[in-house]
Amino acid sequence: MHRNLPPGNRVILTARMQIYDRLAPNVSAEHRESLTTIFTDQFRRYLSEMGIGHELFDVTADRAGGRYVEVPASEWARLHLVTQ
């Protein structure tokens, strides 16, 4: 799989991983935590299947704290967002 980004582009991600159901606001904390674990595992598997470094998820979650984070161009190749 070949992926590239032209120079000057920006990669901005969000780390917002909240389980919320407006139709069922009384979902227990245990159930939300369980769903968060399931969806996190699925997302990591999806990144892996795309050939993107699983670190992308960790870097985003660590840096963003629920906000947007920009992935510097110097990290694109290491995280496999672009391929050579």
Secondary structure, DSSP 8 states (H G I E B T S, - for coil): ------TT--EEEE-------TT-TT--HHHHHHHHHHHHHHHHHHHHHTT--THHHHHHHHHHTTSEEEE-HHHHTTTTSS--
